Amino acid sequence: MSTSSSPSTPDDSDASAIVRYRRILFFLKTKWWIPLCLALLGGGIHAFYLLSTPGDYTAVARMWVGGRVRIPESSFFTEEWQNFFGTQIELMQSEKIRMRALTAISGKKPDSSQPLRKLDVTQPRKTTIFNLSMQGTDPEFLAAYLNSVMEEYLRYKKEVRATSSDDTVASLGEQLEKVENELKGEQERIADFQRTNNLSVLQGAAISAGNQLARLHLQLGDLQLEHDTLELTSPEENLERRAVGAGSLVNRSSEGGSSSIPTDYLAARQQRELKRFEQTQKGSDLLPEHPTMVKLAEDIARIDAVMELLRKQSQDDLDEARRRAQLKIKAVTDAIKALEPKVAEMNQKLAEHDRNKASLDRVAAQQTRLLQAMHNVGVNKSVDQESVSVMERAVVFPTPRRIAYNAGLSSLVAVILGLGIALLVERIDQRVMTPAEARAFIPVRVLGCVPRMSQGRSQERTARIRVGDSSRLWTEAFRRLRIAITSNSPLRDQPGRVLLVASSTPGEGKTLVAANLARSLASAGFSVLLIDGDIHRRELTQVFSQSSRPGLSDLAETLLPIEQLVIAADVPRLFMMGVGLEPEALERQTALVHFRDRMRDLRNRFDYVILDSAPVLAASEACSLAGMSDHILFVVRMGSTRLASIEQALDQLRLSGAALVGLVLNQAHPRSSGFSFETYEGYSGPAPTPRSTAPPSAVPPPVLKPDVQLAKG
């Protein structure tokens, strides 16, 4: 429910919360029958269902995952243990196991065709136990079915293992057949090789040829080294090496009688050095032309000629040695070239034999492994153990019905549902239910509350309005409203007060409030004029039989005196003016202007002028009359008027310029939040009948009683 546009404060929030709480309580007090009926209906239906249906039986059984003997041959079939228990539960509850179990007991139990309920399989925490339970109406069938489920579950798992083993054996057989064919091919290749090659001779020849080829390569290396050394050796170095006995690079068998040449060369060189030394010693004393010096020069020249001859002979020996080395290198190279293809061929044959032998060994080992695997799978198929076994077979017992508990639980759920429905209706319902809500959510002061009273059904509306109700509670409500209005400062200080009684929609009781307020003011000694401004319904005009008399419309259109437009009511100082002969005249703008002028006369003649207007949201005349009024009294019917309609009507009335005096809450519950009348014995009953000797003005005026037809007007 929306509130006014003024800024909220913490106190306002607390007050709104309290009002909200009280509204909910009041709504629940009025709608208490919703949760009560739902509780009785829910509990009764559930109890009737339990009593009308035959009693059920519950069958329970247990299975567990136990240990098993570990042997190598039984470890080939494994299950997924990470999700093992959830998988087994789903398998036990599967359609396949259900159909197998029904098929197994179909020949034993004639009632196996009855509809099955769900099989519940649970696993207690920190255990490897499965609890199987199922409910039904036939105890024998339940026990047989539950036992059959466990048996078929174990049989199905065994079949799965057997099928897996058979598939594995078949797959291994196919692989073994392929391996055997491959093994035969390898054996045939080795046999073909051995038919064309003697393996022993081939191995010996290959070793011998390899050794010979290695020696030739070593010899070729030595010859190549010798040849390179000869290429780098000079004749003098060769003579010196031969002379000192270091050995010569020249083959000594080819030297013949020249073995003394290195010694002669060294002796000649030594002699030449001596001659040169002597020449140097004597050259310092003798002239070059001296016979001694000449003889020394001739001796040196002769020695040089001998040494040159020896050098030339050494050069010839080196050339011959190089030629012989080249011939040997060529011979060894040719031998290597002739031997290498033979060695390569023999090595290739040996390598081919080794490859065939290795392939044969590999295929033979693979065949051995496959044969061992087939043997192990066969053994595993025979000795593999089931991890899940039956712990307790099915036990059947009657299911506790707990009718009172189930019915009470259903009633509790129904009560909660009913409260939810009631609160939802309250949330959707935008009607003003209590005076406290009106004070909290409508930004206008509440002046009075008219209580909800019992209403007659057979009396005429006119008679009820004129006679009224002698209830003290009803009289006190309008007396309080009269005091609130007369004590209001603007109304008390301003003579000739024009008060417009309005409402947002039809049926809120504004006509009833206007008539009874006028009676109450008149009984207090005020002169009051009650004007029927509702030109569409004309409730007051019909009640006071003024349909054929001039009235409000004639006040605006004619210059008739006021005495001809009003009549005296049955209460002293109370006068009545009807709608008039031409109600449509009030819709013309000129008539409204003239009506303002005539309204001044009414203010001067009467203490209060009370206008009963049409509903604000139903007719535009209400706003026009509000513009000619001094104050507005707004009527709200509790439990009927919506807050949105109230706010819209108040916004339109504020545009007229008239002041909103306050609210009158009609049809308020006497004990609702924010409105309460305390009574004592004799006070809430009928008012005492006045004595006939009292003056007419002293007799308390009867107050009008609301009725269904008038409230809707």
Beta strands, then each sheet from edge to edge (+ up, - down):
strand 1: 57-65
strand 2: 120-122
strand 3: 129-136
strand 4: 388-398
strand 5: 446-451
strand 6: 497-503
strand 7: 528-533
strand 8: 567-568
strand 9: 574-577
strand 10: 608-613
strand 11: 631-637
strand 12: 659-668
sheet 1: 2+ 3- 1+ 4-
sheet 2: 5+ 12+ 11+ 6+ 10+ 7+ 9+ 8-
end
